[in-house]
Amino acid sequence: MDVLEGFKDRKNQIGKAALENCALEQIDWRECMSNPSFTERMTMCRNQVRKFEKCYMTQNRLLKALGYLSTLDRSPEVEEEIQLHADTLYHRMLSQEAEVAAAKQEGRPIPKFPPLLSRLPAETRQKQRQQDEDLTQEQLEMLKERLKKVPEEDRATEEEAVRAEWRAKAEIASRLDDLWKQQERDRQARKERGEETMWDKLSGTFGGGNDKK
């Protein structure tokens, strides 16, 4: 079941990509732990830890929201572009946060920025909208409760990340269903040729009795 194994491995690969995008934050944390200043020793490198945690959590959300590894037959080059784009968006977010902090300190009007996630192609948005319309009431309630636990400034990205995860799971389920149907057609073809294997017979027995006339 390569499809199922690929989905199981996806979470690990997303986490790995997020760690790669947070390499500088990891280095800062490591250097602080190995050679801390007096203040850093007293705070146990709290600032560096927070910077790393923020980077990792946000990069993880962005990767999911952008559809990283959400399609099994996409090229490695496209996946790498998505990973780089997630990193670009994260540093853009940091820059925007710095501008807001500076404006507050200087008493200037708070600058407004467009949504962090760029607009997707119309065809992709339409496909995602159709998939989102299929969400159950239970899923919508789960999403609502999940967003309550996320800071307001992160909710848009978190919502898209959750919806992207559900879309990926739906695609995997569809592929698995197609795979099982194809396996059943192949089993029936072998039976008609008189080449039915022991596993075919067991599958027919436990698969719901499709051989009944």
Backbone hydrogen bonds, N-H to C=O, Kabsch-Sander energy under -0.5 kcal/mol:
donor,donor_aa,acceptor,acceptor_aa,energy
5,E,1,M,-2.4
6,G,2,D,-2.3
7,F,3,V,-1.7
8,K,4,L,-2.2
9,D,5,E,-1.9
10,R,6,G,-0.7
10,R,7,F,-0.7
11,K,7,F,-0.7
12,N,8,K,-0.5
13,Q,9,D,-2.1
14,I,10,R,-2.5
15,G,11,K,-2.3
16,K,12,N,-2.2
17,A,13,Q,-2.4
18,A,14,I,-2.3
19,L,15,G,-2.1
20,E,16,K,-2.2
21,N,17,A,-2.1
22,C,18,A,-1.0
23,A,20,E,-1.2
26,Q,22,C,-2.0
27,I,23,A,-2.2
28,D,24,L,-2.5
29,W,25,E,-2.0
30,R,26,Q,-2.5
31,E,27,I,-2.8
32,C,28,D,-2.1
33,M,29,W,-2.2
34,S,30,R,-1.9
35,N,31,E,-2.4
41,R,37,S,-2.4
42,M,38,F,-2.1
43,T,39,T,-2.0
44,M,40,E,-0.7
45,C,40,E,-2.4
49,V,45,C,-2.4
50,R,46,R,-2.6
51,K,47,N,-2.3
52,F,48,Q,-2.2
53,E,49,V,-2.7
54,K,50,R,-2.6
55,C,51,K,-2.3
56,Y,52,F,-3.0
57,M,53,E,-2.5
58,T,54,K,-2.3
59,Q,55,C,-2.8
60,N,56,Y,-2.1
61,R,57,M,-2.0
62,L,58,T,-2.8
63,L,59,Q,-2.7
64,K,60,N,-2.0
65,A,61,R,-3.0
66,L,62,L,-2.4
67,G,64,K,-1.2
68,Y,63,L,-3.0
70,S,67,G,-2.0
74,R,71,T,-1.1
79,E,75,S,-1.8
80,E,76,P,-2.2
81,E,77,E,-1.8
82,I,78,V,-2.0
83,Q,79,E,-2.2
84,L,80,E,-2.4
85,H,81,E,-2.3
86,A,82,I,-2.3
87,D,83,Q,-1.7
88,T,84,L,-2.3
89,L,85,H,-2.6
90,Y,86,A,-2.0
91,H,87,D,-2.1
92,R,88,T,-1.9
93,M,89,L,-2.3
94,L,90,Y,-2.1
95,S,91,H,-2.0
96,Q,92,R,-2.3
97,E,93,M,-2.4
98,A,94,L,-2.0
99,E,95,S,-1.9
100,V,96,Q,-2.2
101,A,97,E,-2.4
102,A,98,A,-2.3
103,A,99,E,-2.2
104,K,100,V,-2.2
105,Q,101,A,-2.1
106,E,102,A,-2.1
107,G,103,A,-0.6
107,G,104,K,-0.7
108,R,103,A,-2.5
125,R,121,P,-2.6
126,Q,122,A,-2.5
127,K,123,E,-2.0
128,Q,124,T,-2.5
129,R,125,R,-2.6
130,Q,126,Q,-2.1
131,Q,127,K,-2.0
132,D,128,Q,-2.8
133,E,129,R,-1.8
134,D,130,Q,-0.6
134,D,131,Q,-0.9
135,L,132,D,-1.7
140,L,136,T,-2.2
141,E,137,Q,-2.1
142,M,138,E,-2.3
143,L,139,Q,-2.7
144,K,140,L,-2.2
145,E,141,E,-2.4
146,R,142,M,-2.3
147,L,143,L,-2.3
148,K,144,K,-1.1
149,K,145,E,-0.6
149,K,146,R,-1.0
150,V,147,L,-1.4
154,D,151,P,-2.0
155,R,151,P,-0.6
155,R,152,E,-1.1
158,E,154,D,-2.5
159,E,155,R,-2.9
160,E,156,A,-2.0
161,A,157,T,-2.2
162,V,158,E,-2.5
163,R,159,E,-2.6
164,A,160,E,-2.4
165,E,161,A,-2.0
166,W,162,V,-2.2
167,R,163,R,-2.3
168,A,164,A,-2.3
169,K,165,E,-2.3
170,A,166,W,-2.3
171,E,167,R,-2.1
172,I,168,A,-2.3
173,A,169,K,-2.6
174,S,170,A,-2.1
175,R,171,E,-2.4
176,L,172,I,-2.7
177,D,173,A,-2.2
178,D,174,S,-2.2
179,L,175,R,-2.4
180,W,176,L,-2.8
181,K,177,D,-2.2
182,Q,178,D,-2.2
183,Q,179,L,-2.3
184,E,180,W,-2.1
185,R,181,K,-2.1
186,D,182,Q,-2.4
187,R,183,Q,-2.2
188,Q,184,E,-2.4
189,A,185,R,-2.1
190,R,186,D,-2.2
191,K,187,R,-2.2
192,E,188,Q,-2.2
193,R,189,A,-1.4
194,G,191,K,-1.3
195,E,190,R,-3.5
201,K,197,T,-1.9
202,L,198,M,-2.2
203,S,199,W,-2.7
204,G,200,D,-2.2
205,T,201,K,-1.8
206,F,202,L,-2.6
207,G,203,S,-1.3
208,G,205,T,-0.5
209,G,204,G,-1.3
212,K,209,G,-1.3
